[in-house]
Amino acid sequence: MFSLNRIQLIGHQTQAVTIRKTPQGTSVTDLNIVVPYTYRTEGGQELLGRSYHVVTLWGGMADVASQFVRAGSQLFIAGRLQTDTWEDEKTGEKRSKTKVVAQDMIFLDPKDKQHERPTGVSGRTLQLLNRADVIGNLTRDPEMRTTTSGHNVLSLGIATNERWKDKATGDMKERTEFHTIVVWGELAKEAAQVIRKGNRVFASGRVQTRSWETQAGVKRYTTEIVAETVSLLGVRSDGMDISVTEAPIGQESVVQEEGATQSSPEDSPSTEVPSVAHASEIRVEDLPF
């Protein structure tokens, strides 16, 4: 069944770009994108935060980035979230790291140099972008807890699937991603009442990576989506009954009066809309994994 796993970023590259080659000769590089944002504390104070994102580029996109992307460059990135897992050779502990696999990249800086920050404007008109959208099935029942300050926070697990064609064998392969969704406040309370394991859900919000420590005092990182929107899918929506008709599109709902002239299809204006092909530089089926 179709699922959605998309992320869009507008941010700045934090360092010089280093390119490397796979054994098959494919170019690959990792960008480190920072997205500044503002948020309010529980006490109402507005603070500045930063989210950091590892973005992997393949093939021609990686080659272009190595030539033109510099530390500080502002970029738009669109892609998908991917979590890689491995076993620590020293401890045997299972480790994981979430990154963005880029499918589109746009350079946002002027050709000469970046503009100076305007004076007398609020940060709202200068905000960048950190947005993830996922559609998938819940892997577990929602887990609700209350913070020490009395705020409701809900944790959801959503699974999405990605299919691609293996370049070496030509076989179709499938990969499942598991996303942790965090929901706060009244939305958390309502979602906990209606959403259950197996339900199909849409969630949209910003991606954040937070750190925590194991019992041994080792720092670990968790990437999650802090949702602003959570929608239960596959259910009837408000107002749908008065908006839905059984009549086919284009069928007349009134009987034509006798003697009236009926226009032929040739007399009707054409409603054909020219198609526009939008193609990403990197296709999922071309990824070498």
KELO-568819 format. One record per residue (C-alpha): residue number from 1; residue in one letter; x, y, z. Coordinates in Angstrom, 3 decimals, padded with zeros to 6 digits. Example, Ala and Ser with C-alpha at 12.3 -4.5 7.8 and 13.67 -1.06 7.14 Angstrom:
residues 2
 pos code       px       py       pz
   1    A  012.300 -004.500  007.800
   2    S  013.670 -001.060  007.140
end
This chain:
residues 289
 pos code       px       py       pz
   1    M  000.000  000.000  000.000
   2    F  001.219  003.492 -000.854
   3    S  003.012  005.415  001.879
   4    L  004.679  008.827  002.046
   5    N  008.109  009.714  003.434
   6    R  009.157  013.233  002.477
   7    I  011.226  015.993  004.038
   8    Q  011.932  019.543  002.855
   9    L  014.679  021.769  004.223
  10    I  015.855  025.314  003.650
  11    G  019.073  025.882  005.533
  12    H  022.801  026.586  005.354
  13    Q  025.713  024.245  004.696
  14    T  028.024  024.388  007.725
  15    Q  031.330  023.224  006.210
  16    A  033.277  022.555  003.030
  17    V  032.037  019.683  000.855
  18    T  034.133  016.517  000.589
  19    I  033.258  014.038 -002.144
  20    R  034.027  010.306 -002.157
  21    K  033.509  007.405 -004.566
  22    T  031.829  004.038 -004.116
  23    P  033.639  000.895 -005.394
  24    Q  031.444  001.169 -008.504
  25    G  032.650  004.738 -009.119
  26    T  029.485  006.572 -008.040
  27    S  030.018  009.973 -006.423
  28    V  028.570  010.505 -002.939
  29    T  028.843  013.263 -000.362
  30    D  027.221  014.254  002.924
  31    L  026.071  017.803  003.579
  32    N  025.555  019.125  007.088
  33    I  022.593  021.515  006.952
  34    V  021.674  023.803  009.852
  35    V  018.167  025.283  010.097
  36    P  017.779  028.074  012.685
  37    Y  014.298  028.472  014.199
  38    T  012.560  030.275  017.052
  39    Y  010.433  028.668  019.746
  40    R  008.656  029.626  022.949
  41    T  009.441  028.123  026.331
  42    E  006.756  027.020  028.774
  43    G  007.148  030.420  030.412
  44    G  006.444  032.241  027.135
  45    Q  010.026  033.306  026.414
  46    E  011.055  033.264  022.733
  47    L  014.408  031.590  022.102
  48    L  016.545  030.708  019.091
  49    G  017.191  027.051  018.306
  50    R  019.081  025.175  015.603
  51    S  018.406  021.809  014.013
  52    Y  021.191  019.944  012.201
  53    H  020.582  017.485  009.371
  54    V  022.926  015.104  007.548
  55    V  021.957  015.113  003.854
  56    T  023.385  012.457  001.507
  57    L  023.759  013.303 -002.193
  58    W  024.444  010.714 -004.901
  59    G  025.737  010.798 -008.465
  60    G  025.506  014.011 -010.457
  61    M  023.950  015.898 -007.570
  62    A  027.005  015.118 -005.431
  63    D  029.341  016.284 -008.224
  64    V  027.463  019.586 -008.548
  65    A  027.548  020.156 -004.783
  66    S  031.300  019.566 -004.651
  67    Q  031.814  022.306 -007.257
  68    F  029.397  024.986 -006.102
  69    V  028.341  024.467 -002.462
  70    R  030.453  026.323  000.075
  71    A  030.317  026.734  003.838
  72    G  027.403  029.098  004.469
  73    S  025.599  028.382  001.175
  74    Q  021.820  028.504  001.476
  75    L  020.083  025.491 -000.082
  76    F  016.669  023.944 -000.574
  77    I  016.710  020.170 -000.121
  78    A  013.861  017.729 -000.787
  79    G  014.207  014.030 -000.106
  80    R  013.297  011.201  002.237
  81    L  014.266  010.186  005.744
  82    Q  016.414  007.066  006.080
  83    T  017.631  005.395  009.268
  84    D  020.742  003.203  009.018
  85    T  021.408  000.629  011.751
  86    W  024.553 -001.271  012.675
  87    E  026.153 -003.128  015.568
  88    D  028.893 -001.465  017.606
  89    E  032.082 -003.522  017.165
  90    K  033.289 -002.818  020.703
  91    T  030.104 -003.146  022.752
  92    G  027.863 -005.184  020.443
  93    E  025.176 -002.573  021.039
  94    K  022.730 -001.823  018.231
  95    R  023.245  001.713  016.897
  96    S  021.279  003.841  014.449
  97    K  021.531  007.170  012.652
  98    T  018.865  009.029  010.682
  99    K  019.750  011.119  007.637
 100    V  018.121  012.735  004.612
 101    V  018.613  011.115  001.194
 102    A  018.295  014.053 -001.224
 103    Q  016.190  013.818 -004.375
 104    D  016.206  017.526 -005.291
 105    M  018.534  020.430 -004.498
 106    I  018.157  024.138 -005.324
 107    F  020.773  026.841 -004.795
 108    L  019.137  029.871 -003.135
 109    D  021.981  032.405 -002.947
 110    P  022.349  035.265 -005.481
 111    K  025.173  034.865 -007.989
 112    D  027.322  037.563 -006.405
 113    K  026.802  037.151 -002.639
 114    Q  024.161  036.812  000.054
 115    H  022.179  039.917  000.966
 116    E  022.628  041.608  004.321
 117    R  019.940  040.954  006.905
 118    P  017.263  043.691  006.698
 119    T  016.871  045.900  009.742
 120    G  013.605  046.383  011.578
 121    V  012.014  043.067  010.560
 122    S  010.899  040.197  012.743
 123    G  012.359  036.753  012.402
 124    R  009.070  035.445  011.020
 125    T  009.803  036.795  007.530
 126    L  013.288  035.261  007.598
 127    Q  012.364  031.795  008.847
 128    L  013.817  028.839  006.995
 129    L  012.192  025.447  006.427
 130    N  012.235  022.134  008.275
 131    R  009.189  020.049  007.407
 132    A  008.575  016.313  007.212
 133    D  005.392  014.633  005.948
 134    V  004.705  010.930  006.433
 135    I  001.752  008.675  005.636
 136    G  001.856  005.149  006.995
 137    N  000.444  002.651  009.464
 138    L  000.850  002.854  013.228
 139    T  003.204  000.143  014.471
 140    R  002.008  000.326  018.093
 141    D -000.696  001.882  020.225
 142    P -000.014  005.526  021.161
 143    E  001.977  006.088  024.345
 144    M  000.822  009.070  026.411
 145    R  002.799  010.572  029.260
 146    T  002.782  013.807  031.241
 147    T  005.852  015.973  031.798
 148    T  006.857  017.175  035.251
 149    S  005.329  020.550  034.370
 150    G  001.977  018.925  033.535
 151    H  002.115  018.982  029.721
 152    N  000.735  016.092  027.654
 153    V  003.109  014.435  025.190
 154    L  002.214  011.507  022.914
 155    S  004.574  009.136  021.101
 156    L  003.529  007.412  017.856
 157    G  005.357  004.916  015.652
 158    I  004.636  005.118  011.902
 159    A  006.038  002.752  009.262
 160    T  006.571  003.780  005.625
 161    N  007.780  001.706  002.668
 162    E  010.091  002.635 -000.206
 163    R  010.490  000.543 -003.379
 164    W  013.293  000.794 -005.931
 165    K  014.999 -001.197 -008.674
 166    D  018.439 -002.612 -007.917
 167    K  020.873 -001.356 -010.571
 168    A  023.081 -004.448 -010.422
 169    T  020.432 -007.192 -010.538
 170    G  017.358 -005.407 -011.883
 171    D  015.307 -006.821 -008.996
 172    M  012.698 -004.729 -007.182
 173    K  013.592 -004.151 -003.544
 174    E  011.686 -002.691 -000.631
 175    R  012.831 -000.858  002.464
 176    T  010.754 -000.049  005.543
 177    E  011.392  003.072  007.603
 178    F  010.134  003.486  011.161
 179    H  009.404  007.054  012.261
 180    T  008.937  008.276  015.822
 181    I  006.283  011.005  015.990
 182    V  005.998  013.288  019.038
 183    V  002.724  015.159  019.636
 184    W  002.115  017.800  022.314
 185    G -000.838  019.441  024.076
 186    E -004.482  019.142  023.103
 187    L -003.623  017.434  019.814
 188    A -001.879  014.708  021.822
 189    K -004.980  014.157  023.993
 190    E -007.312  013.904  021.004
 191    A -004.995  011.649  018.994
 192    A -004.619  009.281  021.956
 193    Q -008.396  008.812  022.054
 194    V -008.977  007.908  018.396
 195    I -005.750  006.452  016.947
 196    R -004.802  002.808  017.421
 197    K -002.208  000.322  016.169
 198    G -002.723 -000.482  012.484
 199    N -004.511  002.794  011.668
 200    R -003.385  004.713  008.609
 201    V -002.177  008.162  009.672
 202    F -000.770  011.378  008.187
 203    A  001.697  013.333  010.328
 204    S  003.443  016.599  009.506
 205    G  005.966  018.598  011.510
 206    R  009.619  019.451  012.020
 207    V  012.479  016.978  012.382
 208    Q  014.604  017.219  015.519
 209    T  017.528  015.194  016.854
 210    R  017.965  015.134  020.626
 211    S  020.648  013.563  022.778
 212    W  020.330  011.314  025.824
 213    E  022.611  009.147  027.938
 214    T  022.581  005.405  028.488
 215    Q  022.897  003.869  031.959
 216    A  026.620  003.573  031.255
 217    G  026.820  007.325  030.667
 218    V  027.313  007.064  026.889
 219    K  025.658  009.784  024.810
 220    R  023.162  008.620  022.186
 221    Y  020.982  010.477  019.678
 222    T  017.344  010.054  018.649
 223    T  015.705  011.629  015.589
 224    E  011.956  012.246  015.667
 225    I  009.219  014.302  014.021
 226    V  007.574  016.884  016.290
 227    A  004.111  016.931  014.725
 228    E  001.934  019.984  014.226
 229    T -000.673  017.950  012.321
 230    V -001.886  014.383  012.893
 231    S -004.780  013.060  010.796
 232    L -006.531  009.692  010.969
 233    L -007.039  008.550  007.363
 234    G -009.650  006.386  005.674
 235    V -012.609  007.858  007.604
 236    R -015.523  010.014  006.482
 237    S -014.820  013.732  006.814
 238    D -017.131  016.523  008.009
 239    G -019.201  017.950  005.167
 240    M -018.416  015.095  002.807
 241    D -022.050  013.925  002.541
 242    I -023.221  017.181  000.945
 243    S -020.187  017.389 -001.349
 244    V -020.251  013.891 -002.850
 245    T -022.483  012.871 -005.767
 246    E -022.965  009.558 -007.517
 247    A -023.287  011.281 -010.905
 248    P -020.245  010.962 -013.199
 249    I -018.202  014.098 -013.755
 250    G -019.590  016.121 -016.646
 251    Q -023.079  014.523 -016.563
 252    E -025.880  017.090 -016.818
 253    S -028.191  017.185 -013.805
 254    V -031.200  018.722 -015.658
 255    V -033.293  017.428 -018.561
 256    Q -032.841  019.409 -021.763
 257    E -035.974  021.165 -022.963
 258    E -037.582  019.882 -026.154
 259    G -036.435  021.747 -029.228
 260    A -033.303  023.119 -027.620
 261    T -030.147  022.886 -029.660
 262    Q -027.494  020.594 -028.215
 263    S -023.896  021.478 -028.975
 264    S -021.656  018.793 -030.399
 265    P -018.330  017.805 -028.829
 266    E -016.600  019.597 -031.698
 267    D -018.283  022.872 -030.693
 268    S -017.116  022.694 -027.086
 269    P -013.857  024.382 -026.099
 270    S -010.997  022.020 -025.437
 271    T -010.223  021.430 -021.742
 272    E -007.024  019.512 -022.329
 273    V -004.201  020.809 -020.152
 274    P -000.633  020.389 -021.425
 275    S  001.330  018.010 -019.260
 276    V  004.433  019.196 -017.462
 277    A  007.129  016.672 -016.595
 278    H  008.898  017.309 -013.318
 279    A  011.937  015.040 -012.929
 280    S  014.316  014.841 -010.005
 281    E  018.027  014.684 -010.637
 282    I  018.213  011.484 -008.616
 283    R  015.676  008.694 -008.929
 284    V  015.071  006.285 -006.084
 285    E  015.580  003.303 -008.377
 286    D  019.057  004.589 -009.260
 287    L  020.340  004.533 -005.685
 288    P  023.023  001.832 -005.339
 289    F  021.514  000.121 -002.275
end
